[in-house]
Amino acid sequence: MNDIIKLETITDLHKAINFGKPKHPLLTVVDLSKADFNKDYLSKRVVTSFYSVFLKDSCSNRVIYGGTTLDFEEGTMRYIAPNQSIIIEKEEIDFETKGWALFFHPDLIVGNQLQKKMDSYSFFSYDITEALHISDKERSILERIIAEIDNELSSNIDEFSQELIITNIELLLNYSKRFYGRQFITRKNFNKSFIDDFNSFLNSRVDLDSIKKFGAPTTKELADKMALSQNYLSDLLKKESGKTLKESINLALINKAKELLATSNKTVNEISYDLGFEYPEYFSKLFKKKTGVPPKDFRFGIVSE
């Protein structure tokens, strides 16, 4: 289980799934029903150097990703960034998988506007349990885009081919972002209870005794507490409250600072250190950014215009 296999290229991937020669060196679309995973790769940690987008309809394979074992479910989308690892368990393998997968190397989009936008597609860093569950209508939209990419790969390559392919990849990712937004909304009742639990824990962590004992709350700590990836939790909070995970932590610390400025005689520097800030200058800058006034002015009731 400790063996690691690195798939550096699309050609490496095709060899691993016995899928013949790729049509493009940096991109491939795979019909999963025709893939035959090389048994030499089973029960080994496989790390890829490219982006992977899966839509799986049905499969009894168990895949371990990010430390979590999960059966593939019908109608789920998963997104894996480069340098992430997966393990396909030997005892669970079968080849009844239906669906498709898109793999593209980062070199494909070098110099393109899409390269600058990739960080905005935070679902590439979601945990496998945070998959996108799509409707039949949504699936048909995504499959049409995949068909367009596959058609370009199967046609004679010309000066427009790469731009059209990248445009369709971006379209696929933008629709994925939209559908994740829909998924957040449709789970609103669950989300409200979840956000209440998150806020309760966050408020307990900005208590001075808690900060003194454990340090200031971090994005990793809060995500671990809520059993979500940092990006998924941040996106969920943004959708529900308009604030990211980091912004939520900062707001809680600033609100605590307001309370201390109003009810104690501690200096601004002392309050800064009590709240876990290493540098009082950074605390004062953050406080002014969030409130419009420096901490000293807030204490004396001086409000900026």
LINBELUR-V800677 format. One record per residue. RES is the residue in one small letter. PHI is phi in whole degrees, 0 to 359 (NA if undefined). Layout:
BEGIN
RES_PHI + RES_PHI
END
This chain:
BEGIN
m_NA + n_276 + d_295 + i_241 + i_244 + k_256 + l_261 + e_276 + t_232 + i_296 + t_298 + d_303 + l_297 + h_300 + k_295 + a_293 + i_249 + n_51 + f_247 + g_75 + k_276 + p_291 + k_281 + h_219 + p_289 + l_241 + l_204 + t_207 + v_244 + v_243 + d_282 + l_295 + s_290 + k_257 + a_279 + d_227 + f_296 + n_303 + k_296 + d_294 + y_264 + l_290 + s_61 + k_240 + r_281 + v_251 + v_245 + t_250 + s_257 + f_224 + y_281 + s_231 + v_233 + f_244 + l_238 + k_245 + d_272 + s_200 + c_185 + s_258 + n_294 + r_252 + v_240 + i_261 + y_217 + g_63 + g_83 + t_246 + t_260 + l_213 + d_285 + f_292 + e_249 + e_293 + g_68 + t_244 + m_252 + r_226 + y_230 + i_235 + a_279 + p_302 + n_71 + q_265 + s_242 + i_228 + i_229 + i_258 + e_280 + k_300 + e_287 + e_255 + i_291 + d_214 + f_239 + e_262 + t_294 + k_235 + g_134 + w_215 + a_218 + l_247 + f_236 + f_218 + h_279 + p_305 + d_298 + l_299 + i_251 + v_301 + g_83 + n_267 + q_301 + l_298 + q_304 + k_287 + k_266 + m_301 + d_296 + s_284 + y_269 + s_294 + f_294 + f_293 + s_251 + y_289 + d_286 + i_298 + t_285 + e_254 + a_296 + l_271 + h_258 + i_251 + s_277 + d_299 + k_296 + e_295 + r_297 + s_296 + i_296 + l_293 + e_292 + r_295 + i_293 + i_300 + a_298 + e_296 + i_297 + d_295 + n_297 + e_296 + l_294 + s_273 + s_270 + n_293 + i_292 + d_226 + e_293 + f_263 + s_303 + q_296 + e_296 + l_294 + i_297 + i_295 + t_300 + n_288 + i_298 + e_298 + l_298 + l_301 + l_290 + n_293 + y_296 + s_299 + k_297 + r_298 + f_292 + y_296 + g_299 + r_299 + q_295 + f_299 + i_292 + t_292 + r_258 + k_299 + n_297 + f_296 + n_298 + k_299 + s_297 + f_295 + i_296 + d_300 + d_295 + f_298 + n_297 + s_297 + f_293 + l_299 + n_297 + s_291 + r_278 + v_266 + d_294 + l_299 + d_295 + s_294 + i_295 + k_298 + k_278 + f_245 + g_86 + a_295 + p_296 + t_242 + t_298 + k_295 + e_300 + l_292 + a_295 + d_298 + k_298 + m_271 + a_59 + l_227 + s_287 + q_298 + n_293 + y_295 + l_298 + s_297 + d_293 + l_296 + l_296 + k_299 + k_291 + e_273 + s_239 + g_85 + k_234 + t_286 + l_299 + k_297 + e_295 + s_295 + i_296 + n_299 + l_297 + a_297 + l_293 + i_293 + n_298 + k_294 + a_298 + k_302 + e_299 + l_291 + l_296 + a_275 + t_240 + s_229 + n_260 + k_294 + t_288 + v_300 + n_297 + e_296 + i_297 + s_303 + y_293 + d_299 + l_270 + g_92 + f_278 + e_286 + y_237 + p_302 + e_298 + y_293 + f_300 + s_296 + k_295 + l_294 + f_299 + k_295 + k_298 + k_277 + t_247 + g_91 + v_224 + p_292 + p_304 + k_296 + d_293 + f_300 + r_299 + f_263 + g_75 + i_270 + v_254 + s_286 + e_284
END
